[in-house]
């Protein structure tokens, strides 16, 4: 995870928010012992600054899957707006109109199977030996030019391990944060390592940050209108529920399996890729909602643990090398449905967060993709691509040539421009993506 800036502290206590117009500074926080908890956007904040009509910030999230997705279950048979949902897309229901499916795209010149994971957000071929120098990833390009507006220029995350698709402009990989509890503490606790560790321990023991900042929270609620109180209550509820899930996960991970003749219940530990994904996405939503950062990457590496999903009997990586075996394909589809479902839940939750001129999802481009189009034979063509939100016209399947792939980096150019960085090229992307148009 990238570090917070140390040369300034833009946040301020709730104790100084009151003005004759009852407005809040956008950087207002709740404070407790060693804790500084950021707030979501509230109506009382909209009059602060140069203009009442100041637009909400633009953001970018990337979710990369180390073992790809089965194309036959993801990609619709029809192109355009009126496509029939595929197996994976059926579960997305109402948010179908808030995302675009892209097929027939990849990074020109990028190959070498799993090694291409380093290129998924840079679009730079690095060779079989890895000797070629990588370049800056799209998330870090945004963070470099626009990241100074938030406490954390970017967040680089993973469900397991430190590998990430995020690279600096010198081609150095940025190590990922993989602990939701530690990430939560870094987001909402003062910079002291001691305090961060202490809050992580509080979470693991089931104590909420709301217990610490409760006095400030009650003071704030007395000063707000009904709509803002409801919005704040929803935010506090989300925080508590997330902390409860993290605490439960920690308790289960420490419990031994019972000695019985039946199979013990599978605990939600680090083997639960989808559970870890959902938990990280919940923390990411809070980070975006509080404007702690605007640029996030989440990597879902392709380990070989057996996921606790009914009907899945083999390791995830083993199943990805299915060789068209019917049983393996069936098990793999169960895993991938869950991964897509968690992505859909994330989009839905973001779409329910109101902002000044729309929703959090309207202002956040959320990409899901992989470096593998076919994990079974390590093919880096025809990559799975879903793009939600961000103020684009969605509800469509952009079908490019599966034999002569379209440059995926053109999508990066579209996202860069939509997020506020007027760049005409990015690596192999020499223009915006055909058919991916802003709504306004």
NUDREN-329004 format. One record per residue (C-alpha): x negated, y negated, z; residue number from 1. Coordinates in nm, 3 decimals. Last residue first. Layout:
// residues N
<atom px="X" py="Y" pz="Z" seq="NUM"/>
...
// end
This chain:
// residues 440
<atom px="2.188" py="-1.373" pz="-2.095" seq="440"/>
<atom px="2.256" py="-0.999" pz="-2.080" seq="439"/>
<atom px="1.894" py="-0.929" pz="-2.162" seq="438"/>
<atom px="1.832" py="-0.697" pz="-2.459" seq="437"/>
<atom px="1.683" py="-0.352" pz="-2.487" seq="436"/>
<atom px="1.768" py="-0.259" pz="-2.845" seq="435"/>
<atom px="1.410" py="-0.268" pz="-2.975" seq="434"/>
<atom px="1.165" py="-0.287" pz="-2.684" seq="433"/>
<atom px="0.976" py="-0.617" pz="-2.652" seq="432"/>
<atom px="0.667" py="-0.659" pz="-2.865" seq="431"/>
<atom px="0.307" py="-0.537" pz="-2.898" seq="430"/>
<atom px="0.317" py="-0.266" pz="-2.635" seq="429"/>
<atom px="-0.001" py="-0.061" pz="-2.671" seq="428"/>
<atom px="-0.159" py="-0.255" pz="-2.378" seq="427"/>
<atom px="0.087" py="-0.529" pz="-2.282" seq="426"/>
<atom px="0.184" py="-0.792" pz="-2.539" seq="425"/>
<atom px="0.402" py="-1.104" pz="-2.558" seq="424"/>
<atom px="0.363" py="-1.211" pz="-2.194" seq="423"/>
<atom px="0.605" py="-1.468" pz="-2.051" seq="422"/>
<atom px="0.604" py="-1.340" pz="-1.689" seq="421"/>
<atom px="0.944" py="-1.405" pz="-1.531" seq="420"/>
<atom px="1.087" py="-1.063" pz="-1.452" seq="419"/>
<atom px="1.264" py="-1.047" pz="-1.789" seq="418"/>
<atom px="0.937" py="-1.116" pz="-1.971" seq="417"/>
<atom px="0.748" py="-0.847" pz="-1.781" seq="416"/>
<atom px="1.037" py="-0.603" pz="-1.818" seq="415"/>
<atom px="1.058" py="-0.647" pz="-2.196" seq="414"/>
<atom px="0.679" py="-0.615" pz="-2.228" seq="413"/>
<atom px="0.693" py="-0.298" pz="-2.017" seq="412"/>
<atom px="0.960" py="-0.158" pz="-2.251" seq="411"/>
<atom px="0.719" py="-0.219" pz="-2.538" seq="410"/>
<atom px="0.475" py="-0.007" pz="-2.335" seq="409"/>
<atom px="0.689" py="0.295" pz="-2.422" seq="408"/>
<atom px="0.555" py="0.281" pz="-2.778" seq="407"/>
<atom px="0.804" py="0.462" pz="-3.009" seq="406"/>
<atom px="0.731" py="0.828" pz="-3.079" seq="405"/>
<atom px="0.685" py="0.978" pz="-3.423" seq="404"/>
<atom px="0.837" py="1.325" pz="-3.392" seq="403"/>
<atom px="1.100" py="1.233" pz="-3.132" seq="402"/>
<atom px="1.194" py="0.920" pz="-3.329" seq="401"/>
<atom px="1.375" py="0.673" pz="-3.103" seq="400"/>
<atom px="1.709" py="0.712" pz="-2.926" seq="399"/>
<atom px="1.815" py="0.416" pz="-2.712" seq="398"/>
<atom px="2.105" py="0.559" pz="-2.513" seq="397"/>
<atom px="2.339" py="0.289" pz="-2.387" seq="396"/>
<atom px="2.534" py="0.165" pz="-2.086" seq="395"/>
<atom px="2.298" py="-0.128" pz="-2.036" seq="394"/>
<atom px="2.254" py="-0.491" pz="-2.137" seq="393"/>
<atom px="1.961" py="-0.604" pz="-1.924" seq="392"/>
<atom px="1.981" py="-0.814" pz="-1.607" seq="391"/>
<atom px="1.729" py="-0.608" pz="-1.411" seq="390"/>
<atom px="1.953" py="-0.309" pz="-1.349" seq="389"/>
<atom px="1.855" py="0.046" pz="-1.441" seq="388"/>
<atom px="1.594" py="0.190" pz="-1.674" seq="387"/>
<atom px="1.572" py="0.565" pz="-1.734" seq="386"/>
<atom px="1.287" py="0.722" pz="-1.931" seq="385"/>
<atom px="1.187" py="1.087" pz="-1.974" seq="384"/>
<atom px="0.876" py="1.105" pz="-2.193" seq="383"/>
<atom px="0.893" py="1.230" pz="-2.550" seq="382"/>
<atom px="0.518" py="1.295" pz="-2.573" seq="381"/>
<atom px="0.273" py="1.383" pz="-2.295" seq="380"/>
<atom px="0.303" py="1.760" pz="-2.341" seq="379"/>
<atom px="0.162" py="1.964" pz="-2.052" seq="378"/>
<atom px="0.306" py="2.293" pz="-2.190" seq="377"/>
<atom px="0.555" py="2.360" pz="-1.909" seq="376"/>
<atom px="0.554" py="1.998" pz="-1.797" seq="375"/>
<atom px="0.733" py="1.881" pz="-2.112" seq="374"/>
<atom px="0.768" py="1.506" pz="-2.150" seq="373"/>
<atom px="0.500" py="1.449" pz="-1.890" seq="372"/>
<atom px="0.366" py="1.112" pz="-1.767" seq="371"/>
<atom px="0.697" py="1.049" pz="-1.597" seq="370"/>
<atom px="0.977" py="0.793" pz="-1.587" seq="369"/>
<atom px="1.223" py="0.611" pz="-1.362" seq="368"/>
<atom px="1.236" py="0.233" pz="-1.399" seq="367"/>
<atom px="1.434" py="-0.002" pz="-1.177" seq="366"/>
<atom px="1.452" py="-0.362" pz="-1.307" seq="365"/>
<atom px="1.573" py="-0.572" pz="-1.014" seq="364"/>
<atom px="1.783" py="-0.891" pz="-1.037" seq="363"/>
<atom px="2.119" py="-0.734" pz="-1.123" seq="362"/>
<atom px="2.039" py="-0.456" pz="-0.875" seq="361"/>
<atom px="2.013" py="-0.702" pz="-0.585" seq="360"/>
<atom px="2.353" py="-0.834" pz="-0.681" seq="359"/>
<atom px="2.489" py="-1.142" pz="-0.857" seq="358"/>
<atom px="2.428" py="-1.515" pz="-0.837" seq="357"/>
<atom px="2.331" py="-1.583" pz="-0.476" seq="356"/>
<atom px="2.285" py="-1.220" pz="-0.375" seq="355"/>
<atom px="2.522" py="-0.940" pz="-0.285" seq="354"/>
<atom px="2.388" py="-0.596" pz="-0.196" seq="353"/>
<atom px="2.625" py="-0.330" pz="-0.330" seq="352"/>
<atom px="2.437" py="-0.287" pz="-0.658" seq="351"/>
<atom px="2.122" py="-0.199" pz="-0.466" seq="350"/>
<atom px="2.308" py="0.087" pz="-0.295" seq="349"/>
<atom px="2.435" py="0.216" pz="-0.630" seq="348"/>
<atom px="2.090" py="0.196" pz="-0.790" seq="347"/>
<atom px="1.939" py="0.388" pz="-0.497" seq="346"/>
<atom px="2.216" py="0.648" pz="-0.507" seq="345"/>
<atom px="2.148" py="0.698" pz="-0.878" seq="344"/>
<atom px="1.777" py="0.755" pz="-0.813" seq="343"/>
<atom px="1.865" py="1.003" pz="-0.538" seq="342"/>
<atom px="2.094" py="1.185" pz="-0.785" seq="341"/>
<atom px="1.819" py="1.196" pz="-1.047" seq="340"/>
<atom px="1.587" py="1.371" pz="-0.800" seq="339"/>
<atom px="1.868" py="1.604" pz="-0.687" seq="338"/>
<atom px="1.949" py="1.700" pz="-1.046" seq="337"/>
<atom px="1.579" py="1.763" pz="-1.100" seq="336"/>
<atom px="1.564" py="2.018" pz="-0.822" seq="335"/>
<atom px="1.871" py="2.210" pz="-0.941" seq="334"/>
<atom px="1.741" py="2.199" pz="-1.299" seq="333"/>
<atom px="1.417" py="2.363" pz="-1.187" seq="332"/>
<atom px="1.609" py="2.657" pz="-1.043" seq="331"/>
<atom px="1.802" py="2.716" pz="-1.366" seq="330"/>
<atom px="1.491" py="2.675" pz="-1.581" seq="329"/>
<atom px="1.309" py="2.929" pz="-1.364" seq="328"/>
<atom px="1.592" py="3.180" pz="-1.404" seq="327"/>
<atom px="1.613" py="3.134" pz="-1.782" seq="326"/>
<atom px="1.239" py="3.163" pz="-1.847" seq="325"/>
<atom px="1.161" py="2.901" pz="-2.110" seq="324"/>
<atom px="0.790" py="2.920" pz="-2.022" seq="323"/>
<atom px="0.889" py="2.786" pz="-1.682" seq="322"/>
<atom px="0.572" py="2.604" pz="-1.591" seq="321"/>
<atom px="0.778" py="2.344" pz="-1.399" seq="320"/>
<atom px="0.902" py="2.631" pz="-1.182" seq="319"/>
<atom px="0.551" py="2.699" pz="-1.054" seq="318"/>
<atom px="0.508" py="2.330" pz="-0.975" seq="317"/>
<atom px="0.829" py="2.327" pz="-0.767" seq="316"/>
<atom px="0.756" py="2.646" pz="-0.575" seq="315"/>
<atom px="1.004" py="2.931" pz="-0.599" seq="314"/>
<atom px="1.340" py="3.026" pz="-0.445" seq="313"/>
<atom px="1.568" py="2.735" pz="-0.532" seq="312"/>
<atom px="1.936" py="2.837" pz="-0.516" seq="311"/>
<atom px="2.019" py="2.612" pz="-0.222" seq="310"/>
<atom px="1.768" py="2.327" pz="-0.205" seq="309"/>
<atom px="1.498" py="2.319" pz="0.063" seq="308"/>
<atom px="1.213" py="2.258" pz="-0.186" seq="307"/>
<atom px="0.954" py="2.530" pz="-0.224" seq="306"/>
<atom px="0.619" py="2.353" pz="-0.215" seq="305"/>
<atom px="0.412" py="2.347" pz="-0.533" seq="304"/>
<atom px="0.326" py="1.980" pz="-0.553" seq="303"/>
<atom px="0.418" py="1.756" pz="-0.844" seq="302"/>
<atom px="0.373" py="1.405" pz="-0.711" seq="301"/>
<atom px="0.672" py="1.170" pz="-0.670" seq="300"/>
<atom px="0.511" py="0.825" pz="-0.696" seq="299"/>
<atom px="0.692" py="0.511" pz="-0.583" seq="298"/>
<atom px="0.590" py="0.172" pz="-0.724" seq="297"/>
<atom px="0.715" py="-0.157" pz="-0.583" seq="296"/>
<atom px="0.719" py="-0.521" pz="-0.695" seq="295"/>
<atom px="0.931" py="-0.790" pz="-0.533" seq="294"/>
<atom px="0.800" py="-0.787" pz="-0.176" seq="293"/>
<atom px="0.923" py="-0.887" pz="0.169" seq="292"/>
<atom px="1.224" py="-1.038" pz="-0.006" seq="291"/>
<atom px="1.449" py="-0.907" pz="0.274" seq="290"/>
<atom px="1.661" py="-0.708" pz="0.029" seq="289"/>
<atom px="1.353" py="-0.589" pz="-0.158" seq="288"/>
<atom px="1.186" py="-0.444" pz="0.152" seq="287"/>
<atom px="1.520" py="-0.310" pz="0.278" seq="286"/>
<atom px="1.579" py="-0.130" pz="-0.053" seq="285"/>
<atom px="1.226" py="0.010" pz="-0.042" seq="284"/>
<atom px="1.290" py="0.154" pz="0.305" seq="283"/>
<atom px="1.595" py="0.338" pz="0.171" seq="282"/>
<atom px="1.403" py="0.452" pz="-0.138" seq="281"/>
<atom px="1.136" py="0.600" pz="0.089" seq="280"/>
<atom px="1.401" py="0.802" pz="0.272" seq="279"/>
<atom px="1.559" py="0.926" pz="-0.051" seq="278"/>
<atom px="1.222" py="1.033" pz="-0.192" seq="277"/>
<atom px="1.124" py="1.209" pz="0.131" seq="276"/>
<atom px="1.452" py="1.403" pz="0.120" seq="275"/>
<atom px="1.397" py="1.479" pz="-0.249" seq="274"/>
<atom px="1.044" py="1.607" pz="-0.192" seq="273"/>
<atom px="1.140" py="1.821" pz="0.106" seq="272"/>
<atom px="0.804" py="1.987" pz="0.159" seq="271"/>
<atom px="0.710" py="1.685" pz="0.370" seq="270"/>
<atom px="0.953" py="1.795" pz="0.640" seq="269"/>
<atom px="1.332" py="1.824" pz="0.644" seq="268"/>
<atom px="1.345" py="2.159" pz="0.830" seq="267"/>
<atom px="1.466" py="2.470" pz="0.652" seq="266"/>
<atom px="1.705" py="2.662" pz="0.871" seq="265"/>
<atom px="1.557" py="2.992" pz="0.988" seq="264"/>
<atom px="1.610" py="3.302" pz="0.770" seq="263"/>
<atom px="1.784" py="3.572" pz="0.969" seq="262"/>
<atom px="1.625" py="3.825" pz="1.205" seq="261"/>
<atom px="1.552" py="3.558" pz="1.461" seq="260"/>
<atom px="1.243" py="3.393" pz="1.606" seq="259"/>
<atom px="1.336" py="3.027" pz="1.569" seq="258"/>
<atom px="1.114" py="2.801" pz="1.354" seq="257"/>
<atom px="0.892" py="2.577" pz="1.561" seq="256"/>
<atom px="1.003" py="2.217" pz="1.614" seq="255"/>
<atom px="0.757" py="1.937" pz="1.538" seq="254"/>
<atom px="0.885" py="1.859" pz="1.186" seq="253"/>
<atom px="1.242" py="1.857" pz="1.316" seq="252"/>
<atom px="1.165" py="1.577" pz="1.561" seq="251"/>
<atom px="0.991" py="1.360" pz="1.299" seq="250"/>
<atom px="1.274" py="1.403" pz="1.049" seq="249"/>
<atom px="1.527" py="1.311" pz="1.316" seq="248"/>
<atom px="1.332" py="0.994" pz="1.395" seq="247"/>
<atom px="1.315" py="0.899" pz="1.027" seq="246"/>
<atom px="1.687" py="0.963" pz="0.981" seq="245"/>
<atom px="1.772" py="0.758" pz="1.291" seq="244"/>
<atom px="1.550" py="0.473" pz="1.168" seq="243"/>
<atom px="1.728" py="0.471" pz="0.834" seq="242"/>
<atom px="2.070" py="0.464" pz="0.998" seq="241"/>
<atom px="1.966" py="0.176" pz="1.226" seq="240"/>
<atom px="1.829" py="-0.034" pz="0.939" seq="239"/>
<atom px="2.134" py="0.027" pz="0.720" seq="238"/>
<atom px="2.363" py="-0.072" pz="1.007" seq="237"/>
<atom px="2.164" py="-0.393" pz="1.058" seq="236"/>
<atom px="2.209" py="-0.478" pz="0.689" seq="235"/>
<atom px="2.583" py="-0.406" pz="0.697" seq="234"/>
<atom px="2.615" py="-0.625" pz="1.007" seq="233"/>
<atom px="2.424" py="-0.905" pz="0.834" seq="232"/>
<atom px="2.662" py="-0.897" pz="0.536" seq="231"/>
<atom px="2.964" py="-0.898" pz="0.768" seq="230"/>
<atom px="2.823" py="-1.188" pz="0.969" seq="229"/>
<atom px="2.746" py="-1.374" pz="0.645" seq="228"/>
<atom px="3.106" py="-1.337" pz="0.527" seq="227"/>
<atom px="3.250" py="-1.444" pz="0.864" seq="226"/>
<atom px="3.040" py="-1.759" pz="0.897" seq="225"/>
<atom px="2.714" py="-1.774" pz="1.085" seq="224"/>
<atom px="2.598" py="-1.949" pz="1.404" seq="223"/>
<atom px="2.716" py="-1.687" pz="1.654" seq="222"/>
<atom px="2.551" py="-1.418" pz="1.442" seq="221"/>
<atom px="2.210" py="-1.585" pz="1.480" seq="220"/>
<atom px="2.218" py="-1.584" pz="1.859" seq="219"/>
<atom px="2.324" py="-1.219" pz="1.863" seq="218"/>
<atom px="2.037" py="-1.127" pz="1.632" seq="217"/>
<atom px="1.783" py="-1.324" pz="1.838" seq="216"/>
<atom px="1.888" py="-1.137" pz="2.152" seq="215"/>
<atom px="1.886" py="-0.799" pz="1.973" seq="214"/>
<atom px="1.532" py="-0.830" pz="1.836" seq="213"/>
<atom px="1.391" py="-0.541" pz="2.039" seq="212"/>
<atom px="1.693" py="-0.311" pz="2.045" seq="211"/>
<atom px="1.742" py="-0.383" pz="1.674" seq="210"/>
<atom px="1.399" py="-0.233" pz="1.608" seq="209"/>
<atom px="1.563" py="0.093" pz="1.699" seq="208"/>
<atom px="1.432" py="0.355" pz="1.940" seq="207"/>
<atom px="1.449" py="0.713" pz="1.816" seq="206"/>
<atom px="1.120" py="0.840" pz="1.955" seq="205"/>
<atom px="0.963" py="0.841" pz="1.607" seq="204"/>
<atom px="1.087" py="0.487" pz="1.555" seq="203"/>
<atom px="0.929" py="0.369" pz="1.879" seq="202"/>
<atom px="0.602" py="0.538" pz="1.778" seq="201"/>
<atom px="0.601" py="0.348" pz="1.449" seq="200"/>
<atom px="0.667" py="0.032" pz="1.653" seq="199"/>
<atom px="0.360" py="0.097" pz="1.869" seq="198"/>
<atom px="0.141" py="0.168" pz="1.569" seq="197"/>
<atom px="0.244" py="-0.160" pz="1.409" seq="196"/>
<atom px="0.185" py="-0.343" pz="1.737" seq="195"/>
<atom px="-0.167" py="-0.202" pz="1.771" seq="194"/>
<atom px="-0.245" py="-0.269" pz="1.405" seq="193"/>
<atom px="-0.155" py="-0.637" pz="1.466" seq="192"/>
<atom px="0.013" py="-0.771" pz="1.153" seq="191"/>
<atom px="0.349" py="-0.839" pz="1.316" seq="190"/>
<atom px="0.611" py="-0.567" pz="1.272" seq="189"/>
<atom px="0.887" py="-0.544" pz="1.014" seq="188"/>
<atom px="0.726" py="-0.440" pz="0.688" seq="187"/>
<atom px="0.422" py="-0.265" pz="0.832" seq="186"/>
<atom px="0.642" py="-0.079" pz="1.080" seq="185"/>
<atom px="0.877" py="0.039" pz="0.804" seq="184"/>
<atom px="0.578" py="0.155" pz="0.599" seq="183"/>
<atom px="0.444" py="0.351" pz="0.896" seq="182"/>
<atom px="0.782" py="0.519" pz="0.943" seq="181"/>
<atom px="0.823" py="0.591" pz="0.570" seq="180"/>
<atom px="0.476" py="0.755" pz="0.560" seq="179"/>
<atom px="0.326" py="0.796" pz="0.211" seq="178"/>
<atom px="0.135" py="0.471" pz="0.153" seq="177"/>
<atom px="-0.040" py="0.484" pz="-0.183" seq="176"/>
<atom px="-0.403" py="0.418" pz="-0.270" seq="175"/>
<atom px="-0.457" py="0.157" pz="-0.543" seq="174"/>
<atom px="-0.646" py="0.303" pz="-0.840" seq="173"/>
<atom px="-0.933" py="0.096" pz="-0.972" seq="172"/>
<atom px="-0.920" py="-0.012" pz="-1.338" seq="171"/>
<atom px="-1.073" py="-0.356" pz="-1.289" seq="170"/>
<atom px="-0.733" py="-0.522" pz="-1.341" seq="169"/>
<atom px="-0.603" py="-0.314" pz="-1.052" seq="168"/>
<atom px="-0.426" py="0.018" pz="-1.098" seq="167"/>
<atom px="-0.093" py="0.158" pz="-0.976" seq="166"/>
<atom px="0.001" py="0.511" pz="-1.088" seq="165"/>
<atom px="-0.056" py="0.644" pz="-0.734" seq="164"/>
<atom px="-0.241" py="0.916" pz="-0.546" seq="163"/>
<atom px="-0.243" py="0.877" pz="-0.167" seq="162"/>
<atom px="-0.067" py="1.193" pz="-0.057" seq="161"/>
<atom px="0.303" py="1.276" pz="-0.043" seq="160"/>
<atom px="0.625" py="1.084" pz="-0.110" seq="159"/>
<atom px="0.420" py="0.802" pz="-0.258" seq="158"/>
<atom px="0.408" py="0.424" pz="-0.225" seq="157"/>
<atom px="0.238" py="0.115" pz="-0.366" seq="156"/>
<atom px="0.400" py="-0.203" pz="-0.234" seq="155"/>
<atom px="0.336" py="-0.537" pz="-0.402" seq="154"/>
<atom px="0.241" py="-0.898" pz="-0.330" seq="153"/>
<atom px="0.340" py="-0.837" pz="0.034" seq="152"/>
<atom px="0.448" py="-1.153" pz="0.219" seq="151"/>
<atom px="0.625" py="-1.284" pz="-0.088" seq="150"/>
<atom px="0.582" py="-1.563" pz="-0.345" seq="149"/>
<atom px="0.214" py="-1.477" pz="-0.399" seq="148"/>
<atom px="0.313" py="-1.173" pz="-0.604" seq="147"/>
<atom px="0.389" py="-1.361" pz="-0.926" seq="146"/>
<atom px="0.069" py="-1.350" pz="-1.133" seq="145"/>
<atom px="-0.126" py="-1.064" pz="-0.979" seq="144"/>
<atom px="0.184" py="-0.884" pz="-0.853" seq="143"/>
<atom px="0.338" py="-0.879" pz="-1.201" seq="142"/>
<atom px="0.019" py="-0.742" pz="-1.357" seq="141"/>
<atom px="0.001" py="-0.505" pz="-1.062" seq="140"/>
<atom px="0.341" py="-0.357" pz="-1.147" seq="139"/>
<atom px="0.246" py="-0.325" pz="-1.516" seq="138"/>
<atom px="-0.072" py="-0.135" pz="-1.441" seq="137"/>
<atom px="-0.413" py="-0.293" pz="-1.495" seq="136"/>
<atom px="-0.667" py="-0.106" pz="-1.701" seq="135"/>
<atom px="-0.837" py="0.235" pz="-1.693" seq="134"/>
<atom px="-1.199" py="0.288" pz="-1.786" seq="133"/>
<atom px="-1.287" py="0.590" pz="-1.996" seq="132"/>
<atom px="-1.465" py="0.868" pz="-1.809" seq="131"/>
<atom px="-1.148" py="1.050" pz="-1.706" seq="130"/>
<atom px="-1.294" py="1.366" pz="-1.851" seq="129"/>
<atom px="-1.002" py="1.425" pz="-2.084" seq="128"/>
<atom px="-0.982" py="1.066" pz="-2.197" seq="127"/>
<atom px="-0.857" py="0.748" pz="-2.030" seq="126"/>
<atom px="-0.589" py="0.643" pz="-2.279" seq="125"/>
<atom px="-0.429" py="0.320" pz="-2.149" seq="124"/>
<atom px="-0.050" py="0.287" pz="-2.120" seq="123"/>
<atom px="-0.108" py="0.117" pz="-1.780" seq="122"/>
<atom px="0.205" py="0.233" pz="-1.597" seq="121"/>
<atom px="0.193" py="0.601" pz="-1.704" seq="120"/>
<atom px="-0.183" py="0.604" pz="-1.761" seq="119"/>
<atom px="-0.313" py="0.763" pz="-1.439" seq="118"/>
<atom px="-0.045" py="1.032" pz="-1.467" seq="117"/>
<atom px="-0.205" py="1.115" pz="-1.803" seq="116"/>
<atom px="-0.441" py="1.348" pz="-1.617" seq="115"/>
<atom px="-0.144" py="1.586" pz="-1.576" seq="114"/>
<atom px="-0.136" py="1.663" pz="-1.947" seq="113"/>
<atom px="-0.440" py="1.550" pz="-2.142" seq="112"/>
<atom px="-0.272" py="1.294" pz="-2.371" seq="111"/>
<atom px="-0.244" py="0.918" pz="-2.414" seq="110"/>
<atom px="-0.320" py="0.804" pz="-2.771" seq="109"/>
<atom px="0.012" py="0.626" pz="-2.816" seq="108"/>
<atom px="0.209" py="0.604" pz="-2.488" seq="107"/>
<atom px="0.551" py="0.770" pz="-2.510" seq="106"/>
<atom px="0.900" py="0.719" pz="-2.653" seq="105"/>
<atom px="1.154" py="0.943" pz="-2.826" seq="104"/>
<atom px="1.426" py="0.899" pz="-2.565" seq="103"/>
<atom px="1.544" py="0.599" pz="-2.363" seq="102"/>
<atom px="1.849" py="0.605" pz="-2.133" seq="101"/>
<atom px="1.977" py="0.265" pz="-2.021" seq="100"/>
<atom px="2.134" py="0.184" pz="-1.685" seq="99"/>
<atom px="2.413" py="-0.024" pz="-1.532" seq="98"/>
<atom px="2.699" py="0.110" pz="-1.743" seq="97"/>
<atom px="2.626" py="0.461" pz="-1.615" seq="96"/>
<atom px="2.661" py="0.325" pz="-1.261" seq="95"/>
<atom px="3.020" py="0.447" pz="-1.233" seq="94"/>
<atom px="2.939" py="0.815" pz="-1.277" seq="93"/>
<atom px="2.574" py="0.899" pz="-1.207" seq="92"/>
<atom px="2.658" py="1.269" pz="-1.160" seq="91"/>
<atom px="2.720" py="1.319" pz="-1.532" seq="90"/>
<atom px="2.370" py="1.189" pz="-1.614" seq="89"/>
<atom px="2.190" py="1.510" pz="-1.520" seq="88"/>
<atom px="2.413" py="1.736" pz="-1.731" seq="87"/>
<atom px="2.415" py="1.494" pz="-2.024" seq="86"/>
<atom px="2.669" py="1.213" pz="-2.052" seq="85"/>
<atom px="2.853" py="1.186" pz="-2.387" seq="84"/>
<atom px="2.720" py="0.883" pz="-2.573" seq="83"/>
<atom px="2.939" py="0.588" pz="-2.663" seq="82"/>
<atom px="2.686" py="0.307" pz="-2.630" seq="81"/>
<atom px="2.418" py="0.421" pz="-2.872" seq="80"/>
<atom px="2.268" py="0.762" pz="-2.944" seq="79"/>
<atom px="2.441" py="1.097" pz="-2.913" seq="78"/>
<atom px="2.301" py="1.426" pz="-2.780" seq="77"/>
<atom px="2.234" py="1.272" pz="-2.439" seq="76"/>
<atom px="1.884" py="1.316" pz="-2.290" seq="75"/>
<atom px="1.861" py="1.452" pz="-1.937" seq="74"/>
<atom px="1.942" py="1.825" pz="-1.936" seq="73"/>
<atom px="1.775" py="1.902" pz="-2.270" seq="72"/>
<atom px="1.481" py="1.680" pz="-2.175" seq="71"/>
<atom px="1.392" py="1.874" pz="-1.862" seq="70"/>
<atom px="1.234" py="1.617" pz="-1.633" seq="69"/>
<atom px="0.869" py="1.531" pz="-1.565" seq="68"/>
<atom px="0.632" py="1.702" pz="-1.322" seq="67"/>
<atom px="0.461" py="1.400" pz="-1.162" seq="66"/>
<atom px="0.774" py="1.186" pz="-1.142" seq="65"/>
<atom px="0.721" py="0.810" pz="-1.142" seq="64"/>
<atom px="0.961" py="0.565" pz="-0.976" seq="63"/>
<atom px="0.891" py="0.206" pz="-1.080" seq="62"/>
<atom px="1.052" py="-0.099" pz="-0.920" seq="61"/>
<atom px="1.049" py="-0.453" pz="-1.059" seq="60"/>
<atom px="1.190" py="-0.778" pz="-0.920" seq="59"/>
<atom px="1.343" py="-1.108" pz="-1.032" seq="58"/>
<atom px="1.409" py="-1.378" pz="-0.771" seq="57"/>
<atom px="1.761" py="-1.517" pz="-0.721" seq="56"/>
<atom px="1.842" py="-1.830" pz="-0.916" seq="55"/>
<atom px="1.842" py="-2.176" pz="-0.755" seq="54"/>
<atom px="2.199" py="-2.301" pz="-0.784" seq="53"/>
<atom px="2.202" py="-2.488" pz="-0.455" seq="52"/>
<atom px="1.886" py="-2.659" pz="-0.571" seq="51"/>
<atom px="1.545" py="-2.768" pz="-0.454" seq="50"/>
<atom px="1.526" py="-2.566" pz="-0.141" seq="49"/>
<atom px="1.774" py="-2.461" pz="0.126" seq="48"/>
<atom px="2.139" py="-2.466" pz="0.021" seq="47"/>
<atom px="2.152" py="-2.093" pz="-0.043" seq="46"/>
<atom px="2.032" py="-1.985" pz="0.299" seq="45"/>
<atom px="2.366" py="-1.999" pz="0.481" seq="44"/>
<atom px="2.507" py="-1.768" pz="0.214" seq="43"/>
<atom px="2.271" py="-1.498" pz="0.338" seq="42"/>
<atom px="1.980" py="-1.320" pz="0.170" seq="41"/>
<atom px="1.847" py="-1.036" pz="0.380" seq="40"/>
<atom px="1.651" py="-1.099" pz="0.700" seq="39"/>
<atom px="1.291" py="-1.027" pz="0.797" seq="38"/>
<atom px="1.210" py="-0.868" pz="1.133" seq="37"/>
<atom px="0.909" py="-1.000" pz="1.320" seq="36"/>
<atom px="0.820" py="-0.765" pz="1.604" seq="35"/>
<atom px="0.551" py="-0.795" pz="1.872" seq="34"/>
<atom px="0.809" py="-0.830" pz="2.148" seq="33"/>
<atom px="1.112" py="-0.959" pz="1.962" seq="32"/>
<atom px="1.171" py="-1.189" pz="1.669" seq="31"/>
<atom px="1.436" py="-1.221" pz="1.401" seq="30"/>
<atom px="1.312" py="-1.380" pz="1.080" seq="29"/>
<atom px="1.374" py="-1.693" pz="0.873" seq="28"/>
<atom px="1.179" py="-1.701" pz="0.544" seq="27"/>
<atom px="1.473" py="-1.824" pz="0.335" seq="26"/>
<atom px="1.522" py="-2.111" pz="0.582" seq="25"/>
<atom px="1.872" py="-2.110" pz="0.718" seq="24"/>
<atom px="2.135" py="-2.380" pz="0.690" seq="23"/>
<atom px="2.368" py="-2.514" pz="0.953" seq="22"/>
<atom px="2.395" py="-2.860" pz="0.784" seq="21"/>
<atom px="2.279" py="-3.046" pz="1.098" seq="20"/>
<atom px="1.992" py="-2.799" pz="1.121" seq="19"/>
<atom px="1.949" py="-2.477" pz="1.316" seq="18"/>
<atom px="1.676" py="-2.244" pz="1.194" seq="17"/>
<atom px="1.406" py="-2.299" pz="1.455" seq="16"/>
<atom px="1.492" py="-2.021" pz="1.698" seq="15"/>
<atom px="1.532" py="-1.780" pz="1.410" seq="14"/>
<atom px="1.154" py="-1.762" pz="1.407" seq="13"/>
<atom px="0.943" py="-1.846" pz="1.105" seq="12"/>
<atom px="0.792" py="-1.659" pz="0.817" seq="11"/>
<atom px="0.542" py="-1.807" pz="0.572" seq="10"/>
<atom px="0.231" py="-1.679" pz="0.751" seq="9"/>
<atom px="-0.079" py="-1.794" pz="0.572" seq="8"/>
<atom px="-0.436" py="-1.688" pz="0.497" seq="7"/>
<atom px="-0.384" py="-1.324" pz="0.583" seq="6"/>
<atom px="-0.192" py="-1.201" pz="0.282" seq="5"/>
<atom px="-0.026" py="-0.867" pz="0.336" seq="4"/>
<atom px="-0.211" py="-0.558" pz="0.225" seq="3"/>
<atom px="-0.132" py="-0.346" pz="-0.077" seq="2"/>
<atom px="0.000" py="0.000" pz="0.000" seq="1"/>
// end
